């Protein structure tokens, strides 16, 4: 189920962004932070919303 929390031991490590019979995609805070830092360093191109950034991360994880 998309949007469900993903646990690592007793802490939420990410959010399920999609699943398939053989593939599970997890969106983590660390991946979002890494992408946002990269975009901040580049400071190029059109401004992206957080929603756009999350979509790019989800697309790359598939």
VEXKOL-13108 format. One record per atom (N, C-alpha, C): residue number from 1; residue in three letters; x, y, z. Coordinates in Angstrom, 3 decimals, padded with zeros to 6 digits, always signed. Example, Ala and Ser with C-alpha at 12.3 -4.5 7.8 and 13.67 -1.06 7.14 Angstrom:
BEGIN
[rec 1, 'ALA', [+013.190, -005.690, +007.800]]
[rec 1, 'ALA', [+012.300, -004.500, +007.800]]
[rec 1, 'ALA', [+013.200, -003.300, +007.800]]
[rec 2, 'SER', [+012.850, -002.250, +007.080]]
[rec 2, 'SER', [+013.670, -001.060, +007.140]]
[rec 2, 'SER', [+012.900, +000.030, +007.870]]
//
This chain:
BEGIN
[rec 1, 'UNK', [+000.849, -001.176, +000.000]]
[rec 1, 'UNK', [+000.000, +000.000, +000.000]]
[rec 1, 'UNK', [+000.895, +001.239, +000.000]]
[rec 2, 'UNK', [+000.755, +002.072, -000.983]]
[rec 2, 'UNK', [+001.541, +003.293, -001.090]]
[rec 2, 'UNK', [+001.205, +004.237, +000.058]]
[rec 3, 'UNK', [+002.247, +004.873, +000.600]]
[rec 3, 'UNK', [+002.055, +005.810, +001.702]]
[rec 3, 'UNK', [+002.201, +005.181, +003.073]]
[rec 4, 'UNK', [+002.327, +003.860, +003.127]]
[rec 4, 'UNK', [+002.472, +003.175, +004.412]]
[rec 4, 'UNK', [+003.873, +003.407, +004.976]]
[rec 5, 'UNK', [+004.001, +003.515, +006.295]]
[rec 5, 'UNK', [+005.328, +003.706, +006.885]]
[rec 5, 'UNK', [+006.179, +002.441, +006.759]]
[rec 6, 'UNK', [+007.490, +002.650, +006.644]]
[rec 6, 'UNK', [+008.442, +001.540, +006.604]]
[rec 6, 'UNK', [+009.284, +001.635, +007.868]]
[rec 7, 'UNK', [+009.326, +000.563, +008.644]]
[rec 7, 'UNK', [+010.020, +000.569, +009.932]]
[rec 7, 'UNK', [+011.382, -000.102, +009.836]]
[rec 8, 'UNK', [+012.355, +000.466, +010.530]]
[rec 8, 'UNK', [+013.667, -000.131, +010.714]]
[rec 8, 'UNK', [+013.835, -000.242, +012.221]]
[rec 9, 'UNK', [+013.741, -001.460, +012.719]]
[rec 9, 'UNK', [+013.648, -001.722, +014.146]]
[rec 9, 'UNK', [+012.405, -001.020, +014.676]]
[rec 10, 'UNK', [+012.539, -000.050, +015.570]]
[rec 10, 'UNK', [+011.351, +000.584, +016.144]]
[rec 10, 'UNK', [+011.126, +002.003, +015.638]]
[rec 11, 'UNK', [+011.845, +002.402, +014.577]]
[rec 11, 'UNK', [+011.713, +003.763, +014.056]]
[rec 11, 'UNK', [+011.220, +003.741, +012.614]]
[rec 12, 'UNK', [+010.473, +004.780, +012.247]]
[rec 12, 'UNK', [+010.033, +004.905, +010.861]]
[rec 12, 'UNK', [+011.230, +005.352, +010.030]]
[rec 13, 'UNK', [+011.582, +004.549, +009.026]]
[rec 13, 'UNK', [+012.750, +004.836, +008.192]]
[rec 13, 'UNK', [+012.363, +005.459, +006.862]]
[rec 14, 'UNK', [+011.113, +005.345, +006.480]]
[rec 14, 'UNK', [+010.696, +005.899, +005.198]]
[rec 14, 'UNK', [+009.218, +005.663, +004.959]]
[rec 15, 'UNK', [+008.814, +005.927, +003.717]]
[rec 15, 'UNK', [+007.425, +005.774, +003.318]]
[rec 15, 'UNK', [+007.394, +004.927, +002.058]]
[rec 16, 'UNK', [+006.497, +003.968, +002.016]]
[rec 16, 'UNK', [+006.346, +003.131, +000.839]]
[rec 16, 'UNK', [+005.794, +003.986, -000.289]]
[rec 17, 'UNK', [+006.560, +004.095, -001.376]]
[rec 17, 'UNK', [+006.117, +004.952, -002.479]]
[rec 17, 'UNK', [+005.532, +004.152, -003.626]]
[rec 18, 'UNK', [+005.571, +002.842, -003.534]]
[rec 18, 'UNK', [+004.989, +002.000, -004.569]]
[rec 18, 'UNK', [+005.424, +000.576, -004.356]]
[rec 19, 'UNK', [+004.677, -000.355, -004.904]]
[rec 19, 'UNK', [+005.088, -001.750, -004.777]]
[rec 19, 'UNK', [+004.595, -002.540, -005.972]]
[rec 20, 'UNK', [+005.312, -003.582, -006.249]]
[rec 20, 'UNK', [+005.004, -004.494, -007.337]]
[rec 20, 'UNK', [+005.273, -005.882, -006.778]]
[rec 21, 'UNK', [+004.930, -006.913, -007.501]]
[rec 21, 'UNK', [+005.154, -008.272, -007.013]]
[rec 21, 'UNK', [+006.625, -008.518, -006.688]]
[rec 22, 'UNK', [+007.533, -007.960, -007.487]]
[rec 22, 'UNK', [+008.961, -008.224, -007.291]]
[rec 22, 'UNK', [+009.751, -007.002, -006.850]]
[rec 23, 'UNK', [+009.099, -005.862, -006.687]]
[rec 23, 'UNK', [+009.816, -004.623, -006.412]]
[rec 23, 'UNK', [+009.069, -003.799, -005.371]]
[rec 24, 'UNK', [+009.795, -003.305, -004.401]]
[rec 24, 'UNK', [+009.221, -002.414, -003.389]]
[rec 24, 'UNK', [+010.046, -001.139, -003.376]]
[rec 25, 'UNK', [+009.408, +000.010, -003.508]]
[rec 25, 'UNK', [+010.085, +001.303, -003.489]]
[rec 25, 'UNK', [+009.840, +001.981, -002.153]]
[rec 26, 'UNK', [+010.923, +002.427, -001.536]]
[rec 26, 'UNK', [+010.827, +003.125, -000.258]]
[rec 26, 'UNK', [+011.463, +004.496, -000.406]]
[rec 27, 'UNK', [+010.745, +005.507, -000.006]]
[rec 27, 'UNK', [+011.222, +006.880, -000.032]]
[rec 27, 'UNK', [+011.666, +007.224, +001.383]]
[rec 28, 'UNK', [+012.954, +007.533, +001.569]]
[rec 28, 'UNK', [+013.453, +007.818, +002.911]]
[rec 28, 'UNK', [+013.772, +009.296, +003.071]]
[rec 29, 'UNK', [+013.836, +009.721, +004.309]]
[rec 29, 'UNK', [+014.212, +011.103, +004.606]]
[rec 29, 'UNK', [+015.618, +011.370, +004.084]]
[rec 30, 'UNK', [+016.505, +010.385, +004.210]]
[rec 30, 'UNK', [+017.885, +010.555, +003.744]]
[rec 30, 'UNK', [+017.944, +010.794, +002.240]]
[rec 31, 'UNK', [+017.117, +010.077, +001.472]]
[rec 31, 'UNK', [+017.141, +010.272, +000.017]]
[rec 31, 'UNK', [+016.589, +011.642, -000.364]]
[rec 32, 'UNK', [+015.548, +012.081, +000.320]]
[rec 32, 'UNK', [+014.988, +013.410, +000.052]]
[rec 32, 'UNK', [+016.020, +014.483, +000.392]]
[rec 33, 'UNK', [+016.675, +014.343, +001.538]]
[rec 33, 'UNK', [+017.674, +015.324, +001.971]]
[rec 33, 'UNK', [+018.836, +015.383, +000.982]]
[rec 34, 'UNK', [+019.307, +014.233, +000.516]]
[rec 34, 'UNK', [+020.424, +014.193, -000.434]]
[rec 34, 'UNK', [+020.068, +014.883, -001.743]]
[rec 35, 'UNK', [+018.882, +014.630, -002.252]]
[rec 35, 'UNK', [+018.462, +015.257, -003.510]]
[rec 35, 'UNK', [+018.301, +016.757, -003.330]]
[rec 36, 'UNK', [+017.713, +017.179, -002.220]]
[rec 36, 'UNK', [+017.521, +018.611, -001.990]]
[rec 36, 'UNK', [+018.863, +019.332, -001.863]]
[rec 37, 'UNK', [+019.856, +018.699, -001.205]]
[rec 37, 'UNK', [+021.183, +019.308, -001.091]]
[rec 37, 'UNK', [+021.835, +019.438, -002.465]]
[rec 38, 'UNK', [+021.683, +018.419, -003.294]]
[rec 38, 'UNK', [+022.250, +018.460, -004.646]]
[rec 38, 'UNK', [+021.638, +019.600, -005.442]]
[rec 39, 'UNK', [+020.306, +019.724, -005.401]]
[rec 39, 'UNK', [+019.647, +020.803, -006.134]]
[rec 39, 'UNK', [+020.046, +022.169, -005.588]]
[rec 40, 'UNK', [+020.208, +022.263, -004.271]]
[rec 40, 'UNK', [+020.599, +023.542, -003.670]]
[rec 40, 'UNK', [+022.004, +023.946, -004.121]]
[rec 41, 'UNK', [+022.916, +022.970, -004.214]]
[rec 41, 'UNK', [+024.279, +023.264, -004.666]]
[rec 41, 'UNK', [+024.296, +023.704, -006.126]]
[rec 42, 'UNK', [+023.507, +023.057, -006.943]]
[rec 42, 'UNK', [+023.479, +023.393, -008.376]]
[rec 42, 'UNK', [+022.838, +024.756, -008.603]]
[rec 43, 'UNK', [+021.726, +024.978, -007.912]]
[rec 43, 'UNK', [+020.999, +026.243, -008.016]]
[rec 43, 'UNK', [+020.794, +026.646, -009.472]]
[rec 44, 'UNK', [+020.392, +025.693, -010.280]]
[rec 44, 'UNK', [+020.169, +025.937, -011.703]]
[rec 44, 'UNK', [+018.763, +025.507, -012.079]]
[rec 45, 'UNK', [+018.350, +025.953, -013.244]]
[rec 45, 'UNK', [+017.072, +025.509, -013.786]]
[rec 45, 'UNK', [+015.892, +026.121, -013.063]]
[rec 46, 'UNK', [+014.696, +025.681, -013.456]]
[rec 46, 'UNK', [+013.481, +026.229, -012.839]]
[rec 46, 'UNK', [+013.352, +025.772, -011.391]]
[rec 47, 'UNK', [+012.710, +026.589, -010.593]]
[rec 47, 'UNK', [+012.482, +026.210, -009.201]]
[rec 47, 'UNK', [+011.524, +025.029, -009.159]]
[rec 48, 'UNK', [+011.819, +024.100, -008.278]]
[rec 48, 'UNK', [+010.969, +022.925, -008.132]]
[rec 48, 'UNK', [+010.296, +022.966, -006.770]]
[rec 49, 'UNK', [+009.087, +022.492, -006.731]]
[rec 49, 'UNK', [+008.403, +022.366, -005.450]]
[rec 49, 'UNK', [+008.861, +021.075, -004.780]]
[rec 50, 'UNK', [+008.598, +020.954, -003.509]]
[rec 50, 'UNK', [+008.945, +019.723, -002.802]]
[rec 50, 'UNK', [+008.202, +018.549, -003.422]]
[rec 51, 'UNK', [+006.977, +018.768, -003.826]]
[rec 51, 'UNK', [+006.201, +017.698, -004.478]]
[rec 51, 'UNK', [+006.908, +017.223, -005.745]]
[rec 52, 'UNK', [+007.419, +018.176, -006.556]]
[rec 52, 'UNK', [+008.165, +017.814, -007.766]]
[rec 52, 'UNK', [+009.406, +017.001, -007.416]]
[rec 53, 'UNK', [+010.122, +017.437, -006.379]]
[rec 53, 'UNK', [+011.336, +016.733, -005.965]]
[rec 53, 'UNK', [+011.019, +015.311, -005.529]]
[rec 54, 'UNK', [+009.964, +015.147, -004.745]]
[rec 54, 'UNK', [+009.583, +013.814, -004.288]]
[rec 54, 'UNK', [+009.206, +012.920, -005.458]]
[rec 55, 'UNK', [+008.558, +013.499, -006.463]]
[rec 55, 'UNK', [+008.188, +012.713, -007.641]]
[rec 55, 'UNK', [+009.425, +012.253, -008.397]]
[rec 56, 'UNK', [+010.421, +013.136, -008.538]]
[rec 56, 'UNK', [+011.669, +012.768, -009.218]]
[rec 56, 'UNK', [+012.356, +011.637, -008.465]]
[rec 57, 'UNK', [+012.404, +011.731, -007.144]]
[rec 57, 'UNK', [+013.033, +010.684, -006.337]]
[rec 57, 'UNK', [+012.285, +009.363, -006.507]]
[rec 58, 'UNK', [+010.964, +009.415, -006.464]]
[rec 58, 'UNK', [+010.166, +008.197, -006.626]]
[rec 58, 'UNK', [+010.380, +007.586, -008.006]]
[rec 59, 'UNK', [+010.467, +008.433, -009.037]]
[rec 59, 'UNK', [+010.690, +007.936, -010.399]]
[rec 59, 'UNK', [+012.051, +007.267, -010.524]]
[rec 60, 'UNK', [+013.072, +007.839, -009.869]]
[rec 60, 'UNK', [+014.423, +007.273, -009.943]]
[rec 60, 'UNK', [+014.526, +005.954, -009.200]]
[rec 61, 'UNK', [+013.685, +005.750, -008.196]]
[rec 61, 'UNK', [+013.774, +004.523, -007.406]]
[rec 61, 'UNK', [+013.083, +003.348, -008.081]]
[rec 62, 'UNK', [+012.326, +003.598, -009.145]]
[rec 62, 'UNK', [+011.624, +002.504, -009.825]]
[rec 62, 'UNK', [+012.521, +001.812, -010.812]]
//
